[in-house]
Amino acid sequence: MKKQFALAIALTYALSMSQASFAQSAAEHHDKAAEHHEAAAKHHREAAKHHRAGNKEKASHHAHAAHGHSVQAKQHEDEAAKSHANDTETPAK
């Protein structure tokens, strides 16, 4: 019974967190996506600089960080798209 209760609480929490994320405006998600794309670009530039210098370890670090920012940007893009798809307003013509 305790496990079922704990699972119910976990699911309720997950749902509330999902709804909180969904409530974030599309504009905020676009802003966050842009910030992550900009951060990814900076890391890619650093990775290129380190590759040219022959420091593959630092290049790999920055490439991995860039990928992480790209993943986060994609998540914000997806949330913005969901917000647009669920928007009940009639689109302007």
PDB file of N, CA, C and O in Angstrom:
ATOM      1  N   MET A   1       0.815  -1.186   0.000  1.00  0.00           N
ATOM      2  CA  MET A   1       0.000   0.000   0.000  1.00  0.00           C
ATOM      3  C   MET A   1       0.868   1.263   0.000  1.00  0.00           C
ATOM      4  O   MET A   1       0.540   2.244  -0.666  1.00  0.00           O
ATOM      5  N   LYS A   2       1.986   1.234   0.756  1.00  0.00           N
ATOM      6  CA  LYS A   2       2.875   2.389   0.807  1.00  0.00           C
ATOM      7  C   LYS A   2       3.487   2.658  -0.561  1.00  0.00           C
ATOM      8  O   LYS A   2       3.647   3.810  -0.964  1.00  0.00           O
ATOM      9  N   LYS A   3       3.832   1.578  -1.275  1.00  0.00           N
ATOM     10  CA  LYS A   3       4.418   1.745  -2.603  1.00  0.00           C
ATOM     11  C   LYS A   3       3.424   2.383  -3.558  1.00  0.00           C
ATOM     12  O   LYS A   3       3.794   3.242  -4.358  1.00  0.00           O
ATOM     13  N   GLN A   4       2.170   1.971  -3.483  1.00  0.00           N
ATOM     14  CA  GLN A   4       1.142   2.540  -4.356  1.00  0.00           C
ATOM     15  C   GLN A   4       0.935   4.019  -4.039  1.00  0.00           C
ATOM     16  O   GLN A   4       0.772   4.842  -4.941  1.00  0.00           O
ATOM     17  N   PHE A   5       0.945   4.344  -2.750  1.00  0.00           N
ATOM     18  CA  PHE A   5       0.779   5.730  -2.332  1.00  0.00           C
ATOM     19  C   PHE A   5       1.959   6.568  -2.832  1.00  0.00           C
ATOM     20  O   PHE A   5       1.773   7.668  -3.352  1.00  0.00           O
ATOM     21  N   ALA A   6       3.167   6.039  -2.671  1.00  0.00           N
ATOM     22  CA  ALA A   6       4.362   6.744  -3.129  1.00  0.00           C
ATOM     23  C   ALA A   6       4.322   6.940  -4.637  1.00  0.00           C
ATOM     24  O   ALA A   6       4.698   8.001  -5.135  1.00  0.00           O
ATOM     25  N   LEU A   7       3.870   5.926  -5.367  1.00  0.00           N
ATOM     26  CA  LEU A   7       3.763   6.031  -6.818  1.00  0.00           C
ATOM     27  C   LEU A   7       2.735   7.085  -7.197  1.00  0.00           C
ATOM     28  O   LEU A   7       2.960   7.868  -8.120  1.00  0.00           O
ATOM     29  N   ALA A   8       1.618   7.111  -6.499  1.00  0.00           N
ATOM     30  CA  ALA A   8       0.580   8.102  -6.777  1.00  0.00           C
ATOM     31  C   ALA A   8       1.100   9.510  -6.531  1.00  0.00           C
ATOM     32  O   ALA A   8       0.818  10.426  -7.303  1.00  0.00           O
ATOM     33  N   ILE A   9       1.856   9.680  -5.458  1.00  0.00           N
ATOM     34  CA  ILE A   9       2.435  10.998  -5.160  1.00  0.00           C
ATOM     35  C   ILE A   9       3.442  11.383  -6.242  1.00  0.00           C
ATOM     36  O   ILE A   9       3.454  12.522  -6.708  1.00  0.00           O
ATOM     37  N   ALA A  10       4.280  10.436  -6.637  1.00  0.00           N
ATOM     38  CA  ALA A  10       5.275  10.713  -7.676  1.00  0.00           C
ATOM     39  C   ALA A  10       4.602  11.091  -8.988  1.00  0.00           C
ATOM     40  O   ALA A  10       5.039  12.027  -9.658  1.00  0.00           O
ATOM     41  N   LEU A  11       3.559  10.387  -9.362  1.00  0.00           N
ATOM     42  CA  LEU A  11       2.854  10.696 -10.605  1.00  0.00           C
ATOM     43  C   LEU A  11       2.162  12.052 -10.526  1.00  0.00           C
ATOM     44  O   LEU A  11       2.163  12.812 -11.494  1.00  0.00           O
ATOM     45  N   THR A  12       1.578  12.350  -9.383  1.00  0.00           N
ATOM     46  CA  THR A  12       0.929  13.651  -9.197  1.00  0.00           C
ATOM     47  C   THR A  12       1.958  14.773  -9.308  1.00  0.00           C
ATOM     48  O   THR A  12       1.706  15.800  -9.939  1.00  0.00           O
ATOM     49  N   TYR A  13       3.113  14.565  -8.691  1.00  0.00           N
ATOM     50  CA  TYR A  13       4.170  15.567  -8.746  1.00  0.00           C
ATOM     51  C   TYR A  13       4.651  15.752 -10.187  1.00  0.00           C
ATOM     52  O   TYR A  13       4.816  16.880 -10.651  1.00  0.00           O
ATOM     53  N   ALA A  14       4.874  14.649 -10.884  1.00  0.00           N
ATOM     54  CA  ALA A  14       5.336  14.720 -12.272  1.00  0.00           C
ATOM     55  C   ALA A  14       4.325  15.454 -13.138  1.00  0.00           C
ATOM     56  O   ALA A  14       4.697  16.266 -13.985  1.00  0.00           O
ATOM     57  N   LEU A  15       3.056  15.170 -12.927  1.00  0.00           N
ATOM     58  CA  LEU A  15       2.007  15.824 -13.699  1.00  0.00           C
ATOM     59  C   LEU A  15       1.973  17.312 -13.398  1.00  0.00           C
ATOM     60  O   LEU A  15       1.827  18.126 -14.310  1.00  0.00           O
ATOM     61  N   SER A  16       2.104  17.674 -12.136  1.00  0.00           N
ATOM     62  CA  SER A  16       2.067  19.093 -11.775  1.00  0.00           C
ATOM     63  C   SER A  16       3.273  19.815 -12.358  1.00  0.00           C
ATOM     64  O   SER A  16       3.150  20.956 -12.804  1.00  0.00           O
ATOM     65  N   MET A  17       4.433  19.173 -12.363  1.00  0.00           N
ATOM     66  CA  MET A  17       5.617  19.779 -12.947  1.00  0.00           C
ATOM     67  C   MET A  17       5.444  19.941 -14.449  1.00  0.00           C
ATOM     68  O   MET A  17       5.851  20.953 -15.019  1.00  0.00           O
ATOM     69  N   SER A  18       4.844  18.952 -15.086  1.00  0.00           N
ATOM     70  CA  SER A  18       4.591  19.024 -16.521  1.00  0.00           C
ATOM     71  C   SER A  18       3.636  20.168 -16.831  1.00  0.00           C
ATOM     72  O   SER A  18       3.838  20.906 -17.795  1.00  0.00           O
ATOM     73  N   GLN A  19       2.600  20.317 -16.018  1.00  0.00           N
ATOM     74  CA  GLN A  19       1.637  21.389 -16.232  1.00  0.00           C
ATOM     75  C   GLN A  19       2.280  22.745 -15.988  1.00  0.00           C
ATOM     76  O   GLN A  19       1.974  23.710 -16.689  1.00  0.00           O
ATOM     77  N   ALA A  20       3.163  22.830 -15.009  1.00  0.00           N
ATOM     78  CA  ALA A  20       3.852  24.088 -14.740  1.00  0.00           C
ATOM     79  C   ALA A  20       4.726  24.465 -15.927  1.00  0.00           C
ATOM     80  O   ALA A  20       4.778  25.628 -16.328  1.00  0.00           O
ATOM     81  N   SER A  21       5.408  23.476 -16.482  1.00  0.00           N
ATOM     82  CA  SER A  21       6.238  23.720 -17.654  1.00  0.00           C
ATOM     83  C   SER A  21       5.380  24.132 -18.830  1.00  0.00           C
ATOM     84  O   SER A  21       5.737  25.035 -19.586  1.00  0.00           O
ATOM     85  N   PHE A  22       4.250  23.468 -18.981  1.00  0.00           N
ATOM     86  CA  PHE A  22       3.358  23.755 -20.097  1.00  0.00           C
ATOM     87  C   PHE A  22       2.766  25.147 -19.971  1.00  0.00           C
ATOM     88  O   PHE A  22       2.466  25.792 -20.976  1.00  0.00           O
ATOM     89  N   ALA A  23       2.597  25.614 -18.735  1.00  0.00           N
ATOM     90  CA  ALA A  23       2.006  26.926 -18.507  1.00  0.00           C
ATOM     91  C   ALA A  23       2.964  28.056 -18.884  1.00  0.00           C
ATOM     92  O   ALA A  23       2.545  29.192 -19.102  1.00  0.00           O
ATOM     93  N   GLN A  24       4.244  27.731 -18.958  1.00  0.00           N
ATOM     94  CA  GLN A  24       5.221  28.746 -19.339  1.00  0.00           C
ATOM     95  C   GLN A  24       4.875  29.221 -20.749  1.00  0.00           C
ATOM     96  O   GLN A  24       4.564  28.410 -21.621  1.00  0.00           O
ATOM     97  N   SER A  25       4.927  30.511 -20.968  1.00  0.00           N
ATOM     98  CA  SER A  25       4.499  31.042 -22.256  1.00  0.00           C
ATOM     99  C   SER A  25       5.428  30.617 -23.387  1.00  0.00           C
ATOM    100  O   SER A  25       6.604  30.317 -23.179  1.00  0.00           O
ATOM    101  N   ALA A  26       4.866  30.602 -24.577  1.00  0.00           N
ATOM    102  CA  ALA A  26       5.653  30.249 -25.756  1.00  0.00           C
ATOM    103  C   ALA A  26       6.810  31.225 -25.925  1.00  0.00           C
ATOM    104  O   ALA A  26       7.903  30.820 -26.319  1.00  0.00           O
ATOM    105  N   ALA A  27       6.589  32.492 -25.635  1.00  0.00           N
ATOM    106  CA  ALA A  27       7.653  33.483 -25.779  1.00  0.00           C
ATOM    107  C   ALA A  27       8.833  33.161 -24.864  1.00  0.00           C
ATOM    108  O   ALA A  27       9.988  33.296 -25.269  1.00  0.00           O
ATOM    109  N   GLU A  28       8.547  32.736 -23.632  1.00  0.00           N
ATOM    110  CA  GLU A  28       9.623  32.372 -22.714  1.00  0.00           C
ATOM    111  C   GLU A  28      10.402  31.177 -23.243  1.00  0.00           C
ATOM    112  O   GLU A  28      11.627  31.126 -23.130  1.00  0.00           O
ATOM    113  N   HIS A  29       9.685  30.212 -23.824  1.00  0.00           N
ATOM    114  CA  HIS A  29      10.370  29.039 -24.386  1.00  0.00           C
ATOM    115  C   HIS A  29      11.229  29.444 -25.583  1.00  0.00           C
ATOM    116  O   HIS A  29      12.335  28.929 -25.748  1.00  0.00           O
ATOM    117  N   HIS A  30      10.742  30.346 -26.406  1.00  0.00           N
ATOM    118  CA  HIS A  30      11.551  30.819 -27.542  1.00  0.00           C
ATOM    119  C   HIS A  30      12.803  31.532 -27.037  1.00  0.00           C
ATOM    120  O   HIS A  30      13.893  31.335 -27.574  1.00  0.00           O
ATOM    121  N   ASP A  31      12.646  32.361 -26.003  1.00  0.00           N
ATOM    122  CA  ASP A  31      13.804  33.052 -25.431  1.00  0.00           C
ATOM    123  C   ASP A  31      14.831  32.059 -24.895  1.00  0.00           C
ATOM    124  O   ASP A  31      16.029  32.204 -25.141  1.00  0.00           O
ATOM    125  N   LYS A  32      14.361  31.055 -24.165  1.00  0.00           N
ATOM    126  CA  LYS A  32      15.273  30.056 -23.595  1.00  0.00           C
ATOM    127  C   LYS A  32      15.949  29.249 -24.699  1.00  0.00           C
ATOM    128  O   LYS A  32      17.141  28.953 -24.610  1.00  0.00           O
ATOM    129  N   ALA A  33      15.199  28.895 -25.733  1.00  0.00           N
ATOM    130  CA  ALA A  33      15.796  28.153 -26.851  1.00  0.00           C
ATOM    131  C   ALA A  33      16.912  28.974 -27.489  1.00  0.00           C
ATOM    132  O   ALA A  33      17.987  28.454 -27.788  1.00  0.00           O
ATOM    133  N   ALA A  34      16.645  30.265 -27.694  1.00  0.00           N
ATOM    134  CA  ALA A  34      17.661  31.140 -28.286  1.00  0.00           C
ATOM    135  C   ALA A  34      18.903  31.228 -27.403  1.00  0.00           C
ATOM    136  O   ALA A  34      20.027  31.187 -27.903  1.00  0.00           O
ATOM    137  N   GLU A  35      18.701  31.349 -26.087  1.00  0.00           N
ATOM    138  CA  GLU A  35      19.841  31.413 -25.166  1.00  0.00           C
ATOM    139  C   GLU A  35      20.687  30.148 -25.256  1.00  0.00           C
ATOM    140  O   GLU A  35      21.916  30.217 -25.263  1.00  0.00           O
ATOM    141  N   HIS A  36      20.032  29.004 -25.324  1.00  0.00           N
ATOM    142  CA  HIS A  36      20.783  27.745 -25.406  1.00  0.00           C
ATOM    143  C   HIS A  36      21.484  27.602 -26.755  1.00  0.00           C
ATOM    144  O   HIS A  36      22.599  27.084 -26.814  1.00  0.00           O
ATOM    145  N   HIS A  37      20.851  28.052 -27.834  1.00  0.00           N
ATOM    146  CA  HIS A  37      21.520  28.010 -29.144  1.00  0.00           C
ATOM    147  C   HIS A  37      22.753  28.912 -29.133  1.00  0.00           C
ATOM    148  O   HIS A  37      23.797  28.549 -29.676  1.00  0.00           O
ATOM    149  N   GLU A  38      22.631  30.083 -28.516  1.00  0.00           N
ATOM    150  CA  GLU A  38      23.781  30.992 -28.436  1.00  0.00           C
ATOM    151  C   GLU A  38      24.909  30.386 -27.602  1.00  0.00           C
ATOM    152  O   GLU A  38      26.081  30.504 -27.960  1.00  0.00           O
ATOM    153  N   ALA A  39      24.557  29.742 -26.499  1.00  0.00           N
ATOM    154  CA  ALA A  39      25.575  29.090 -25.669  1.00  0.00           C
ATOM    155  C   ALA A  39      26.231  27.938 -26.429  1.00  0.00           C
ATOM    156  O   ALA A  39      27.441  27.734 -26.339  1.00  0.00           O
ATOM    157  N   ALA A  40      25.425  27.192 -27.173  1.00  0.00           N
ATOM    158  CA  ALA A  40      25.969  26.087 -27.972  1.00  0.00           C
ATOM    159  C   ALA A  40      26.954  26.616 -29.010  1.00  0.00           C
ATOM    160  O   ALA A  40      28.011  26.025 -29.229  1.00  0.00           O
ATOM    161  N   ALA A  41      26.605  27.722 -29.641  1.00  0.00           N
ATOM    162  CA  ALA A  41      27.496  28.308 -30.652  1.00  0.00           C
ATOM    163  C   ALA A  41      28.836  28.704 -30.032  1.00  0.00           C
ATOM    164  O   ALA A  41      29.888  28.490 -30.635  1.00  0.00           O
ATOM    165  N   LYS A  42      28.799  29.276 -28.838  1.00  0.00           N
ATOM    166  CA  LYS A  42      30.046  29.658 -28.158  1.00  0.00           C
ATOM    167  C   LYS A  42      30.904  28.424 -27.881  1.00  0.00           C
ATOM    168  O   LYS A  42      32.118  28.451 -28.078  1.00  0.00           O
ATOM    169  N   HIS A  43      30.275  27.353 -27.428  1.00  0.00           N
ATOM    170  CA  HIS A  43      31.026  26.123 -27.152  1.00  0.00           C
ATOM    171  C   HIS A  43      31.578  25.514 -28.439  1.00  0.00           C
ATOM    172  O   HIS A  43      32.693  24.990 -28.445  1.00  0.00           O
ATOM    173  N   HIS A  44      30.820  25.576 -29.519  1.00  0.00           N
ATOM    174  CA  HIS A  44      31.327  25.060 -30.800  1.00  0.00           C
ATOM    175  C   HIS A  44      32.551  25.854 -31.251  1.00  0.00           C
ATOM    176  O   HIS A  44      33.518  25.279 -31.751  1.00  0.00           O
ATOM    177  N   ARG A  45      32.509  27.173 -31.074  1.00  0.00           N
ATOM    178  CA  ARG A  45      33.669  27.998 -31.450  1.00  0.00           C
ATOM    179  C   ARG A  45      34.892  27.640 -30.605  1.00  0.00           C
ATOM    180  O   ARG A  45      36.010  27.554 -31.114  1.00  0.00           O
ATOM    181  N   GLU A  46      34.661  27.431 -29.309  1.00  0.00           N
ATOM    182  CA  GLU A  46      35.764  27.025 -28.433  1.00  0.00           C
ATOM    183  C   GLU A  46      36.304  25.650 -28.843  1.00  0.00           C
ATOM    184  O   GLU A  46      37.515  25.428 -28.846  1.00  0.00           O
ATOM    185  N   ALA A  47      35.401  24.737 -29.187  1.00  0.00           N
ATOM    186  CA  ALA A  47      35.826  23.399 -29.617  1.00  0.00           C
ATOM    187  C   ALA A  47      36.694  23.503 -30.875  1.00  0.00           C
ATOM    188  O   ALA A  47      37.718  22.829 -30.983  1.00  0.00           O
ATOM    189  N   ALA A  48      36.286  24.337 -31.810  1.00  0.00           N
ATOM    190  CA  ALA A  48      37.066  24.515 -33.037  1.00  0.00           C
ATOM    191  C   ALA A  48      38.448  25.073 -32.730  1.00  0.00           C
ATOM    192  O   ALA A  48      39.446  24.625 -33.294  1.00  0.00           O
ATOM    193  N   LYS A  49      38.501  26.062 -31.827  1.00  0.00           N
ATOM    194  CA  LYS A  49      39.774  26.670 -31.441  1.00  0.00           C
ATOM    195  C   LYS A  49      40.711  25.617 -30.831  1.00  0.00           C
ATOM    196  O   LYS A  49      41.899  25.574 -31.150  1.00  0.00           O
ATOM    197  N   HIS A  50      40.167  24.780 -29.959  1.00  0.00           N
ATOM    198  CA  HIS A  50      40.996  23.755 -29.310  1.00  0.00           C
ATOM    199  C   HIS A  50      41.410  22.660 -30.290  1.00  0.00           C
ATOM    200  O   HIS A  50      42.510  22.118 -30.183  1.00  0.00           O
ATOM    201  N   HIS A  51      40.543  22.335 -31.237  1.00  0.00           N
ATOM    202  CA  HIS A  51      40.927  21.351 -32.271  1.00  0.00           C
ATOM    203  C   HIS A  51      42.097  21.885 -33.085  1.00  0.00           C
ATOM    204  O   HIS A  51      43.056  21.162 -33.353  1.00  0.00           O
ATOM    205  N   ARG A  52      42.016  23.155 -33.477  1.00  0.00           N
ATOM    206  CA  ARG A  52      43.118  23.752 -34.249  1.00  0.00           C
ATOM    207  C   ARG A  52      44.426  23.731 -33.465  1.00  0.00           C
ATOM    208  O   ARG A  52      45.504  23.576 -34.039  1.00  0.00           O
ATOM    209  N   ALA A  53      44.318  23.889 -32.147  1.00  0.00           N
ATOM    210  CA  ALA A  53      45.522  23.895 -31.298  1.00  0.00           C
ATOM    211  C   ALA A  53      45.988  22.485 -30.962  1.00  0.00           C
ATOM    212  O   ALA A  53      47.032  22.302 -30.337  1.00  0.00           O
ATOM    213  N   GLY A  54      45.214  21.494 -31.378  1.00  0.00           N
ATOM    214  CA  GLY A  54      45.600  20.111 -31.129  1.00  0.00           C
ATOM    215  C   GLY A  54      45.200  19.580 -29.765  1.00  0.00           C
ATOM    216  O   GLY A  54      45.625  18.493 -29.375  1.00  0.00           O
ATOM    217  N   ASN A  55      44.391  20.328 -29.039  1.00  0.00           N
ATOM    218  CA  ASN A  55      43.964  19.892 -27.715  1.00  0.00           C
ATOM    219  C   ASN A  55      42.590  19.224 -27.824  1.00  0.00           C
ATOM    220  O   ASN A  55      41.550  19.848 -27.617  1.00  0.00           O
ATOM    221  N   LYS A  56      42.630  17.955 -28.153  1.00  0.00           N
ATOM    222  CA  LYS A  56      41.383  17.221 -28.392  1.00  0.00           C
ATOM    223  C   LYS A  56      40.543  17.044 -27.130  1.00  0.00           C
ATOM    224  O   LYS A  56      39.318  16.955 -27.214  1.00  0.00           O
ATOM    225  N   GLU A  57      41.184  16.993 -25.962  1.00  0.00           N
ATOM    226  CA  GLU A  57      40.431  16.823 -24.718  1.00  0.00           C
ATOM    227  C   GLU A  57      39.545  18.046 -24.450  1.00  0.00           C
ATOM    228  O   GLU A  57      38.362  17.905 -24.139  1.00  0.00           O
ATOM    229  N   LYS A  58      40.123  19.238 -24.572  1.00  0.00           N
ATOM    230  CA  LYS A  58      39.332  20.459 -24.373  1.00  0.00           C
ATOM    231  C   LYS A  58      38.302  20.619 -25.479  1.00  0.00           C
ATOM    232  O   LYS A  58      37.183  21.069 -25.233  1.00  0.00           O
ATOM    233  N   ALA A  59      38.680  20.253 -26.693  1.00  0.00           N
ATOM    234  CA  ALA A  59      37.734  20.334 -27.809  1.00  0.00           C
ATOM    235  C   ALA A  59      36.541  19.429 -27.561  1.00  0.00           C
ATOM    236  O   ALA A  59      35.397  19.810 -27.810  1.00  0.00           O
ATOM    237  N   SER A  60      36.814  18.230 -27.070  1.00  0.00           N
ATOM    238  CA  SER A  60      35.747  17.275 -26.777  1.00  0.00           C
ATOM    239  C   SER A  60      34.848  17.791 -25.665  1.00  0.00           C
ATOM    240  O   SER A  60      33.628  17.640 -25.738  1.00  0.00           O
ATOM    241  N   HIS A  61      35.423  18.391 -24.647  1.00  0.00           N
ATOM    242  CA  HIS A  61      34.647  18.960 -23.544  1.00  0.00           C
ATOM    243  C   HIS A  61      33.658  20.007 -24.075  1.00  0.00           C
ATOM    244  O   HIS A  61      32.473  19.977 -23.742  1.00  0.00           O
ATOM    245  N   HIS A  62      34.153  20.922 -24.893  1.00  0.00           N
ATOM    246  CA  HIS A  62      33.292  21.987 -25.410  1.00  0.00           C
ATOM    247  C   HIS A  62      32.263  21.449 -26.407  1.00  0.00           C
ATOM    248  O   HIS A  62      31.135  21.940 -26.461  1.00  0.00           O
ATOM    249  N   ALA A  63      32.639  20.466 -27.177  1.00  0.00           N
ATOM    250  CA  ALA A  63      31.675  19.861 -28.107  1.00  0.00           C
ATOM    251  C   ALA A  63      30.542  19.192 -27.332  1.00  0.00           C
ATOM    252  O   ALA A  63      29.378  19.278 -27.722  1.00  0.00           O
ATOM    253  N   HIS A  64      30.887  18.533 -26.246  1.00  0.00           N
ATOM    254  CA  HIS A  64      29.870  17.869 -25.429  1.00  0.00           C
ATOM    255  C   HIS A  64      28.960  18.900 -24.761  1.00  0.00           C
ATOM    256  O   HIS A  64      27.746  18.705 -24.696  1.00  0.00           O
ATOM    257  N   ALA A  65      29.537  19.988 -24.269  1.00  0.00           N
ATOM    258  CA  ALA A  65      28.738  21.062 -23.669  1.00  0.00           C
ATOM    259  C   ALA A  65      27.811  21.676 -24.714  1.00  0.00           C
ATOM    260  O   ALA A  65      26.656  21.980 -24.418  1.00  0.00           O
ATOM    261  N   ALA A  66      28.313  21.859 -25.934  1.00  0.00           N
ATOM    262  CA  ALA A  66      27.479  22.401 -27.012  1.00  0.00           C
ATOM    263  C   ALA A  66      26.295  21.483 -27.284  1.00  0.00           C
ATOM    264  O   ALA A  66      25.170  21.942 -27.482  1.00  0.00           O
ATOM    265  N   HIS A  67      26.558  20.207 -27.292  1.00  0.00           N
ATOM    266  CA  HIS A  67      25.469  19.246 -27.519  1.00  0.00           C
ATOM    267  C   HIS A  67      24.415  19.348 -26.419  1.00  0.00           C
ATOM    268  O   HIS A  67      23.217  19.313 -26.700  1.00  0.00           O
ATOM    269  N   GLY A  68      24.853  19.473 -25.179  1.00  0.00           N
ATOM    270  CA  GLY A  68      23.914  19.613 -24.065  1.00  0.00           C
ATOM    271  C   GLY A  68      23.018  20.836 -24.232  1.00  0.00           C
ATOM    272  O   GLY A  68      21.814  20.770 -23.984  1.00  0.00           O
ATOM    273  N   HIS A  69      23.608  21.946 -24.650  1.00  0.00           N
ATOM    274  CA  HIS A  69      22.806  23.152 -24.880  1.00  0.00           C
ATOM    275  C   HIS A  69      21.841  22.943 -26.051  1.00  0.00           C
ATOM    276  O   HIS A  69      20.710  23.429 -26.022  1.00  0.00           O
ATOM    277  N   SER A  70      22.288  22.227 -27.070  1.00  0.00           N
ATOM    278  CA  SER A  70      21.402  21.961 -28.206  1.00  0.00           C
ATOM    279  C   SER A  70      20.202  21.116 -27.791  1.00  0.00           C
ATOM    280  O   SER A  70      19.083  21.350 -28.249  1.00  0.00           O
ATOM    281  N   VAL A  71      20.439  20.140 -26.929  1.00  0.00           N
ATOM    282  CA  VAL A  71      19.348  19.296 -26.428  1.00  0.00           C
ATOM    283  C   VAL A  71      18.355  20.151 -25.647  1.00  0.00           C
ATOM    284  O   VAL A  71      17.143  20.019 -25.819  1.00  0.00           O
ATOM    285  N   GLN A  72      18.876  21.031 -24.787  1.00  0.00           N
ATOM    286  CA  GLN A  72      17.982  21.882 -24.007  1.00  0.00           C
ATOM    287  C   GLN A  72      17.225  22.860 -24.902  1.00  0.00           C
ATOM    288  O   GLN A  72      16.048  23.134 -24.665  1.00  0.00           O
ATOM    289  N   ALA A  73      17.888  23.384 -25.922  1.00  0.00           N
ATOM    290  CA  ALA A  73      17.210  24.283 -26.861  1.00  0.00           C
ATOM    291  C   ALA A  73      16.067  23.552 -27.549  1.00  0.00           C
ATOM    292  O   ALA A  73      14.976  24.101 -27.707  1.00  0.00           O
ATOM    293  N   LYS A  74      16.317  22.317 -27.956  1.00  0.00           N
ATOM    294  CA  LYS A  74      15.281  21.517 -28.630  1.00  0.00           C
ATOM    295  C   LYS A  74      14.095  21.286 -27.702  1.00  0.00           C
ATOM    296  O   LYS A  74      12.948  21.315 -28.147  1.00  0.00           O
ATOM    297  N   GLN A  75      14.359  21.057 -26.425  1.00  0.00           N
ATOM    298  CA  GLN A  75      13.265  20.853 -25.473  1.00  0.00           C
ATOM    299  C   GLN A  75      12.399  22.109 -25.377  1.00  0.00           C
ATOM    300  O   GLN A  75      11.172  22.016 -25.335  1.00  0.00           O
ATOM    301  N   HIS A  76      13.031  23.273 -25.343  1.00  0.00           N
ATOM    302  CA  HIS A  76      12.262  24.515 -25.289  1.00  0.00           C
ATOM    303  C   HIS A  76      11.514  24.756 -26.609  1.00  0.00           C
ATOM    304  O   HIS A  76      10.397  25.272 -26.599  1.00  0.00           O
ATOM    305  N   GLU A  77      12.118  24.387 -27.733  1.00  0.00           N
ATOM    306  CA  GLU A  77      11.429  24.502 -29.020  1.00  0.00           C
ATOM    307  C   GLU A  77      10.178  23.627 -29.024  1.00  0.00           C
ATOM    308  O   GLU A  77       9.117  24.044 -29.490  1.00  0.00           O
ATOM    309  N   ASP A  78      10.314  22.421 -28.502  1.00  0.00           N
ATOM    310  CA  ASP A  78       9.172  21.502 -28.448  1.00  0.00           C
ATOM    311  C   ASP A  78       8.057  22.064 -27.569  1.00  0.00           C
ATOM    312  O   ASP A  78       6.882  21.991 -27.928  1.00  0.00           O
ATOM    313  N   GLU A  79       8.430  22.628 -26.409  1.00  0.00           N
ATOM    314  CA  GLU A  79       7.419  23.201 -25.517  1.00  0.00           C
ATOM    315  C   GLU A  79       6.733  24.398 -26.167  1.00  0.00           C
ATOM    316  O   GLU A  79       5.523  24.572 -26.018  1.00  0.00           O
ATOM    317  N   ALA A  80       7.483  25.215 -26.879  1.00  0.00           N
ATOM    318  CA  ALA A  80       6.883  26.356 -27.569  1.00  0.00           C
ATOM    319  C   ALA A  80       5.912  25.870 -28.643  1.00  0.00           C
ATOM    320  O   ALA A  80       4.829  26.431 -28.811  1.00  0.00           O
ATOM    321  N   ALA A  81       6.306  24.826 -29.366  1.00  0.00           N
ATOM    322  CA  ALA A  81       5.430  24.274 -30.406  1.00  0.00           C
ATOM    323  C   ALA A  81       4.145  23.723 -29.798  1.00  0.00           C
ATOM    324  O   ALA A  81       3.063  23.899 -30.357  1.00  0.00           O
ATOM    325  N   LYS A  82       4.266  23.057 -28.651  1.00  0.00           N
ATOM    326  CA  LYS A  82       3.071  22.542 -27.979  1.00  0.00           C
ATOM    327  C   LYS A  82       2.158  23.692 -27.585  1.00  0.00           C
ATOM    328  O   LYS A  82       0.938  23.611 -27.731  1.00  0.00           O
ATOM    329  N   SER A  83       2.757  24.753 -27.088  1.00  0.00           N
ATOM    330  CA  SER A  83       1.972  25.912 -26.679  1.00  0.00           C
ATOM    331  C   SER A  83       1.241  26.504 -27.875  1.00  0.00           C
ATOM    332  O   SER A  83       0.069  26.867 -27.779  1.00  0.00           O
ATOM    333  N   HIS A  84       1.939  26.601 -29.002  1.00  0.00           N
ATOM    334  CA  HIS A  84       1.303  27.129 -30.219  1.00  0.00           C
ATOM    335  C   HIS A  84       0.187  26.207 -30.695  1.00  0.00           C
ATOM    336  O   HIS A  84      -0.881  26.663 -31.102  1.00  0.00           O
ATOM    337  N   ALA A  85       0.448  24.919 -30.639  1.00  0.00           N
ATOM    338  CA  ALA A  85      -0.551  23.942 -31.111  1.00  0.00           C
ATOM    339  C   ALA A  85      -1.801  23.968 -30.245  1.00  0.00           C
ATOM    340  O   ALA A  85      -2.906  23.737 -30.737  1.00  0.00           O
ATOM    341  N   ASN A  86      -1.632  24.247 -28.967  1.00  0.00           N
ATOM    342  CA  ASN A  86      -2.772  24.260 -28.052  1.00  0.00           C
ATOM    343  C   ASN A  86      -3.396  25.635 -27.881  1.00  0.00           C
ATOM    344  O   ASN A  86      -4.344  25.814 -27.117  1.00  0.00           O
ATOM    345  N   ASP A  87      -2.849  26.598 -28.601  1.00  0.00           N
ATOM    346  CA  ASP A  87      -3.382  27.951 -28.507  1.00  0.00           C
ATOM    347  C   ASP A  87      -4.786  27.969 -29.099  1.00  0.00           C
ATOM    348  O   ASP A  87      -4.999  27.531 -30.230  1.00  0.00           O
ATOM    349  N   THR A  88      -5.723  28.472 -28.339  1.00  0.00           N
ATOM    350  CA  THR A  88      -7.119  28.458 -28.792  1.00  0.00           C
ATOM    351  C   THR A  88      -7.491  29.693 -29.590  1.00  0.00           C
ATOM    352  O   THR A  88      -8.596  29.779 -30.124  1.00  0.00           O
ATOM    353  N   GLU A  89      -6.579  30.649 -29.676  1.00  0.00           N
ATOM    354  CA  GLU A  89      -6.879  31.858 -30.431  1.00  0.00           C
ATOM    355  C   GLU A  89      -6.874  31.546 -31.918  1.00  0.00           C
ATOM    356  O   GLU A  89      -6.136  30.678 -32.384  1.00  0.00           O
ATOM    357  N   THR A  90      -7.703  32.262 -32.649  1.00  0.00           N
ATOM    358  CA  THR A  90      -7.750  32.113 -34.098  1.00  0.00           C
ATOM    359  C   THR A  90      -6.538  32.827 -34.694  1.00  0.00           C
ATOM    360  O   THR A  90      -6.277  33.982 -34.359  1.00  0.00           O
ATOM    361  N   PRO A  91      -5.797  32.154 -35.570  1.00  0.00           N
ATOM    362  CA  PRO A  91      -4.620  32.796 -36.150  1.00  0.00           C
ATOM    363  C   PRO A  91      -5.010  34.007 -37.000  1.00  0.00           C
ATOM    364  O   PRO A  91      -6.066  34.031 -37.632  1.00  0.00           O
ATOM    365  N   ALA A  92      -4.133  35.003 -36.996  1.00  0.00           N
ATOM    366  CA  ALA A  92      -4.364  36.205 -37.819  1.00  0.00           C
ATOM    367  C   ALA A  92      -4.204  35.854 -39.283  1.00  0.00           C
ATOM    368  O   ALA A  92      -3.375  35.024 -39.658  1.00  0.00           O
ATOM    369  N   LYS A  93      -5.012  36.502 -40.099  1.00  0.00           N
ATOM    370  CA  LYS A  93      -4.936  36.235 -41.559  1.00  0.00           C
ATOM    371  C   LYS A  93      -4.237  37.327 -42.264  1.00  0.00           C
ATOM    372  O   LYS A  93      -4.082  37.273 -43.484  1.00  0.00           O
TER     373      LYS A  93
END
